[in-house]
Structure formats: C-alpha cells, structure tokens
Amino acid sequence: MPARERILVAMSGGVDSSVAALLLKQQGHDIVGAYMKNWINEDNVIGHCPWMQDIEDARAVADRLGIEFRIVNLMQDYRRLVVDYLLDGYRRGLTPNPDVMCNREMKFGVFLRYAQAEGFAAVATGHYARRLEIKGRARPPGGLLGDRPLPTEAEFQLWEGADKNKDQSYFLALLSQAQLRAARFPIGDLPKPDLRRLAREAGLPNADKKDSQGICFIGEVKMADFLKTYVPEHPGPIIRATDGRVLGEHRGLHYYTIGQRKGIRIPSNTDHEAYVVVGKRAADHALLVAFDGPAAPGLWTSECRVHGLSFIGEPIAKKCRIECRVRYRDPRVAIEFNPSADGTAAITFDQPQRALAPGQIMALYDGERLLGGGVFA
C-alpha cells in the first residue's frame, strides 16, 4: 500500500477521472476533487461546449465519494497558454496539438502549481498511462544516455497505459521529470471495460457517460468552426503540385493540414483518384494538392527534423535507434535519432511516413516507455 498522500484530482466530469478519484480514496489517500474551469464558450463558438453539465457531473461524483469539490478558474491562463498557441500555430501554417500543450502547460503546469500552493503533494488525472518509480542507481557505461550516472534520488518513468486501445502516453510527451514526479495516473493499469465496471459497482452517476472527443477542455467543437471565429480568412489558389495547374480557390490555409483529403472542394478525376493536401506555400497563400498515393510529392517522408525537444529523464546524448509515434492513433515506428547541440534532432524513419505536418508532436519511445517528445520542424 503506497504511503498516504494529499492529492488534488482533476475531475472533468467524465468517468475516467471519476474512477481515478475512486481508486485513490480506496487506497486511503486524502483527496479533493477539482474541476478546471478553462473555457465557457463565451464567444459563442459553434458546437457543443458542455462545461456546466461537466461541473454538475463532477460534483455529483464527489458527493457520492464523500470528498470536497472545488472549481478552479484558470480561464485566463488557458486562453494565454493553449488557445493562443493553437491560433498562432494555425495562422503560421502549422498543425498544433492543443491536448499535448494543455497537459504540459495547464494540468501539470498552472493547475499543479495551484495544488502545491494549497498543500497538495500531487495532482491526479484520468490518463491511461503508467508512472513507474525507479530507485536511484548508477547507470552502466554506454546506452542511450551516454556515461552519466543516474541521480541518487528516485527517477520516474512514464509508460504506455495497459489498455492499448486507450493509451494516452502520446499526449504526455512534453512532460518533465519534475512534472511526472508530482503526477498520479491511477487508472493506467485498467482496461476500459473494467473501469466502467468499477464505476457501476461504486454507484458513480456518470458510469455510462460517453467519452468526450472534443478539443481539450473546450468541447465537441469542429476545428474549422473554432478557427473561423478567431482567424480571418485569407483566400488563395489551389494548385496541383505536379504541374502547377490552378484547380480552384481555398478560403484560408489554416483550414487545411498535410494529408487532408476531405473538404478540399475540388473534383477528382474519372479514375476515382482523390486529391490530397501535400503542402502550403506562404508566399502566395497557395494550397498544394496532388493525387493521393506513393507518388504524391511531399506526402511521404523518410527524414525530418524535430525541435523543442523535451525529455522525461536525461536527454538522449548521442545517435541511437529508438521508436516514435507521429500521431496519437498511429503505431510506434522504428527510427534513427541523431541529436544536435542546438536542441534539435535529425530523424530517419525505417519506413517512410505519410503526411507529417510542421507543428505536429512526435513522441519518442523505448518500447512501451515514453522518453519524451518534440515538434516537427
């Protein structure tokens, strides 16, 4: 049985974070539930933003568990650290990931600092990921991290969730060792069906609530509708990359990402070939397209660079072979990782990867262990 801790549980109103609170209470911890009030759709963005219902659901679970419940207003921080990052990225032609940034900057950033100021030892969430404690020891010479010894204090590692269909380690790729030290992931060893069963057995009122699929803490809002509200449209030509032919006009490059097939609004040819986005040209605001397939220029990538590298443990100091995940639902793939002194790294894929867009997050792995991550240049 782990030592008793005072833990602030980020309760979103969903079943995952509710069971996280349930398990921690059953383990004897002193827990308080808190809803992070980050967004209330004050600008009337089209879409379903169920923050009031989520608060009521989280409060009902806290009442059922007999724990204190708080609402922590972080709206200004969220707008500055996540929404501005999202909008700025799209304005610059990038493909940002607000969920990854929300975890680093909000849940284990602003919210964690609030928790620590209130006397809590840790923050718990409903992520499907596993946190392992490795006692301090000397590292043998060689390996991924060079010849530097491990610190004598415990090191914490982050591993994929046991339920591979629900694993959310990708979204935690930019966490630091200090953040992971203060993080708790109580449901990381549970398959989703078992989690639902535990929720029903405990009489949690949201045991059968549907999982949210929206933007982190914003809700089920279509990204195009969200961008339309905040980013001015800037029309430009749609150009076929193979021969420079103008095929039509788009409303703004921020509505498109590399690899996109739907919503381009240009007809395919008679052989049922579909156009796909293969690039964006800032000089004339051109959207570059080609027929989807192995020959589409710029669609498949064997080499790339990543910047903004972040490691959970010691940084990788020399060239090595590891794995990465280029998107949340994609499988891990083998790569050669070659770091540079400027904080970037050259990546060589064993197999070409499709539709890698600047601004996307690459998560780095050693098997099931998450090493860290970076941003596609």
N, C-alpha and C positions, 0 to 999 in steps of 0.2 A: 504494500500500500504506500503510495507516494506521500511525502510529508504534506501536512495541511497548509494550504496557501489561501491568501485572499486574492480572488480572481474576478476581474470585470469581464463579463461575457457580452460580446457584441451580438445582440439579438435582432435579427432583421425582420422577424415575423414569420419566417419560413421554418420548415420542420428540421432542417439540418442544424441550425444554430440553437433551436429549442432542445434537441436531443443532446447537443454539446453541454448545455446548461444542466440538463437532467443527469448526465453521466458524472459531471463534476460534483454535483450535490450528492449523488450516491457514493462518491469516493470520499466524502467528508470535508470537502473544501468549503470555505466561506465565500460564497459567490453573490454577486449582484448583477442583474441584467440591465443592459443599456441599449437603447435604440439610437443609432447615429442619424440625426436629422440633417441630411446633407442637401436635400433637394425637395422642393414642394411644387414644382411646375408653375412658379409664379409668373412666368412669361407665356403661359397657355400654349406650350408646345403640343402639337397634335400627338395623341397617343394616350395610353393608359398609365397613369402615374399614381399607384395605389398607396401612397405613403400613410394616409390616415388609417386605412384598413390594416396596413402592416403594423402600425403602432398598437392598434387595438389587439391584433393577434399576438404580438409580443407581450403585451401587458397581461393578456388572458393566460398565457403560458406561465409567466412569472407568478401570477396569483395561484395557479394550480400547483406550482412548485413551492410556494410559500417563501419567495425571495423578494428582496427590494427591487424595484424597477425604476430606471431613470430615462429621461430623454435628454440627450446631449446635442446641443445645437452647434453644428460645425459647418453651417451653410457657407459662410464667407470663405473659410479655408478650402472647402470643396470646390467652390467656384474658381478660386485662385489656383489651386494645385492640380485639379483634374479637368474641369471644364475648359479653362483657358488653355491648358496643354492640348486638349482634344481639338479645340477650334483652331489654335495656332498651327497644329500639325496639318490639318486638312487645308488650311489656307496656303501652306507651303508645299502642297502636293504630296504630303506624307500619308502613311496609314498608321495612325497611333493606336495604342491599346489602352483604353481608359481603365479596364479592370486591373491590369498589372499596376498601373500608376496609383489606382485607388488603394490597393493593398500596401504599396510601399509608402505613399505619402499620407494616407488617411488612417486606415485601420491600424497599421503598425508604425505610424508617424504621429499625427496630431492626436488621434484617439489614445494611442499608447501613452503619450506624454501626459494627457489628461488623467489617465488611470494612475500613472505613477505619482502625479501630484496629489491624487486623492488617497494615496497609501496602498494601492493595489500592487501585488508582486508581478502580475502578468495579465495579459489580455487573451481571451479565448475566442475562437471563431468556429464556424461550421464548415471549414475547408476539409475536403477529402485529401489529406496529406499527413505524413507521419514525421514526427520530430524525435530524433534519437540522440541520446546523450552518450558521448564518448569520453571516458576519463582521460585526463592529461597523460601523455606518454611521449617518449622520444620517437621520432619517425626514422625508420631505416634510411640510409642514403639512397638517392635516386627517387623514382616515382614522378607523378605529375607535378609536384610542387617543389621539386629541387631538393636540396640537402638541409633546408632549415628545419629545426626541431619544432615540434608542436609546443604550445604553451603548456605550463604545468596544470592550469585550471581546465575544467571540463570544456570540451568542444561540442557544439550541437550541429547535427546534420539534419537535412530535410530530404525525405524520401517520398516517392510516389505513394498515393493512397492505395490501400489494399484492394479496393474496388476499381479495377482498371477502366471500367466504363464511366466512372465518376471522378477519376483522379484529377485534382486541380493544382498539382505542383507547378505546372506551367505558369499560372497566374502569380506565383510567389517567387519568380525567378530573379527579381531585383532586390530581394530582402538581404539585409546584412546579418552578420553573426550577432550583433547586439540586439537586433530586432527579433531574430529567431530565439535568442536566449529568453526573451520575455513573452514569447508566443506559446500558446497551447492549442493543439488540434485534437480534441477528444474523440472525434468520430473517424479518425484516419484509418483505423483498423476494421471498420464496419462496412459490409456490403449494404447498398441502399435498401434492399428488401428487409434486412434485419433492423435497420434504423427505423423504418416505418413501423415494424412490429413493436419495437421498444416504445415508440411514441404512442401507439394504440394501447399497449398494456399499461402505460403510465397515465392514460386518460388525457393526453395533451390535446387541446381543442383544435390544433392545426395539423393533426397526424396525417390527414389525407389532402392537405393543401398542395396545389400544383406548384412545381418548382418555377421560379422566376427565370425568364430568358432574356431580360432586358439589359440595358446599359447599367453598369454598377451604380446602384442607389438612385437611378433616375426612373427606371421602369420600362415597360414594354413600348418603347418609342422607336419608330423606324428611324434609322440613322439619317436617311435622306430628309425626313421631316424635321429632325433636330437641326441639321445643318442649314436647311432652308431658312430657319428662324434667325440664325446668327451670322451666317456667311453670305455676303452679297453674291449674286450670280454674275458670272463673267463668261459669256458665250465665246466659243471658238470653233474651229473646224475639226471635223472627224476625218482623219487621214489614214489611208491604207499604207502601212509601213513598207510593204514590199515594192510599191511603185509610185507612192506619193499622190495617188488619186484622192481627191476630196469626195467623201461619201455623204456628208451631211454636216450638221452643226449640233454641238452639245450646249448645255446650259451653264456648265462650270466644271472644271477639272476635279473639284473637291467631291463631286458625286460619284467618282469612279476610282477603282483600285486595280492594280495589275492582276490579270487573271479573270476579271469580271466578264461574264457572258450576258447576263440578263440586264435589261434596262438601257442598252446602248441605243436602241431605236433606229437601227439601220437594217435593211433586209439582208438575209443570207442569199447564197446563190442557189441555182436549181439542183445542185448535188447535195443539198441539205447540209452544207458546211456552215458552221456558225462563227460569227466574228467574236473575238476576244480582245480585251484591252491588253496591249503589250508595252505601253509607255505613255508618258506625258511630256510635252515639250513646253517649257515655261516661256520661251522667247515669243512665241505666237499663240500661246494657250491652246496648242493642238493636242487632241486626244489621238493616240496612235493605236490602230487596231490591225489585226491580221486574222486569217482563218485559223481556228484552233487546231493544234496538232504539233508534232515534234519539230516541224519546220518553221513554226511561228517565230519571227525574230524577237529576241529579248524575253521570251516567255519561260524558257528553261535555263537554269543557272547551274554551273559546275563549281564556280568560285565566287566569293563575295568577301566583303569586309564588314565587321561589326565594330561599333564604338559604344561608348558609355558602359563599358564592362563593369559588372558588379559580381562579386563572389561571396558566397555564404561563409566559406572558410578562407584559407590562404589563397591568394591569386595563383593561377596557373603560370608558372615562370618560364616554361620552355615548350618547344614544339612537342605535341603528343597526339595520340589518337583517342578520341572520346566520342560521345554521341550528342546529338542535339534534337530539339523539336522546334520546327519553324512555325507551327501554328498549334493552337490548343488541341484540336482533334487529330492532328497528324501523328503518325508513329515516330518513335525515336529513329534517327538515321545516323550512320557512321560518318565521321568527318576527321580531317586532319586540322588541328587547331594550332595556329602559329602566332603567338603574341608578339607585339612590338612594344618598344619603350614608350611610345606616345599614348598608350592606353587603348589601342585598337588591336584587332587580330585579323589575320587572313584565314579564311575558311575554305577548305577544299572538300567537296562532297564526294563520297564514293559513287553515288548515283545522282545524276542531275535532278534538281528540284524545280518544281513548277511554281511560277507566279510569286516570286519573292519581291516584296514591295518595300522601298525605303520607309523607315519608321516602324516596321513590324518588330516584334520582340523575338529573339532567338533564345531559347532556354537550353542550357548546357548540362549534360548528364554523364555520370559514370555508372552505367547500368541504371538501376532504379533510383540512385542517389542524385539529387539535384545539386549541381555545383554552383550555378549562378546563371547569368544571362547578359545579353547585350542587345543593341539596336542595329538593325540593318542600315548600312550607310547608303 
